[in-house]
Amino acid sequence: DVKVTQSSRYLVKRTGEKVFLECVQDMDHENMFWYRQDPGLGLRLIYFSYDVKMKEKGDIPEGYSVSREKKERFSLILESASTNQTSMYLCASSSPQQGSGNQPQHFGDGTRLSIL
Amino acid sequence: SQQGEEDPQALSIQEGENATMNCSYKTSINNLQWYRQNSGRGLVHLILIRSNEREKHSGRLRVTLDTSKKSSSLLITASRAADTASYFCATDAWDKIIFGKGTRLHILP
């Protein structure tokens, strides 16, 4: 069974702190994604990666960066946390595109991050 | 860049009844996927339907796709309390998957 593990379920940080959210998958997936989920706004894509050391901006990359040094690990970094980054953060992974298009994504259980 | 939009936003039905959720989208797609999210958890993939398919079944789930109307529906038959969750459609817009805002389904005992 595919397992995507996010390092923390709940996290509380202070404004201005540098915050690291870690995600590890065990299915040897090439693709990894970071989303944030807010009430009324659904899931919004922050960054994604199709290979080690590769990263692409999603729809809302401002204030975030990512790191993918190993295939199984994709880290989201909040450079200087702000209160508007309080949210649920979801990590996902998937196999590469095939003939039928983008493959289903497998999600972790999320990190609920509060910035005080 | 919202693509899929679910309807209704929220739905409450009695246990044992069927639940139908709809998804409309704007541009052409490669495939369309449905996901479920239980409260406080991540999304779980339910079913993928390709653009050249019209209907697909998986257990108590039935998904239809009408590319001429740019819409899809998810039917859950004989609902159970455990079906209480949010359901999302995700459209494969070639370069990435875009999630809708979801339908909150509540099954009443």
Boltz contact constraints between the chains, C-beta under 6 A:
constraints:
  - contact:
      token1: [A, 42]
      token2: [B, 99]
      max_distance: 6.0
  - contact:
      token1: [A, 42]
      token2: [B, 101]
      max_distance: 6.0
  - contact:
      token1: [A, 43]
      token2: [B, 99]
      max_distance: 6.0
  - contact:
      token1: [A, 90]
      token2: [B, 42]
      max_distance: 6.0
  - contact:
      token1: [A, 100]
      token2: [B, 31]
      max_distance: 6.0
  - contact:
      token1: [A, 100]
      token2: [B, 50]
      max_distance: 6.0
  - contact:
      token1: [A, 101]
      token2: [B, 30]
      max_distance: 6.0
  - contact:
      token1: [A, 101]
      token2: [B, 31]
      max_distance: 6.0
  - contact:
      token1: [A, 101]
      token2: [B, 92]
      max_distance: 6.0
  - contact:
      token1: [A, 102]
      token2: [B, 92]
      max_distance: 6.0
  - contact:
      token1: [A, 102]
      token2: [B, 97]
      max_distance: 6.0
  - contact:
      token1: [A, 104]
      token2: [B, 33]
      max_distance: 6.0
  - contact:
      token1: [A, 104]
      token2: [B, 45]
      max_distance: 6.0
  - contact:
      token1: [A, 104]
      token2: [B, 48]
      max_distance: 6.0
  - contact:
      token1: [A, 107]
      token2: [B, 42]
      max_distance: 6.0
  - contact:
      token1: [A, 107]
      token2: [B, 43]
      max_distance: 6.0
  - contact:
      token1: [A, 108]
      token2: [B, 42]
      max_distance: 6.0
  - contact:
      token1: [A, 109]
      token2: [B, 41]
      max_distance: 6.0
  - contact:
      token1: [A, 109]
      token2: [B, 42]
      max_distance: 6.0
  - contact:
      token1: [A, 110]
      token2: [B, 42]
      max_distance: 6.0
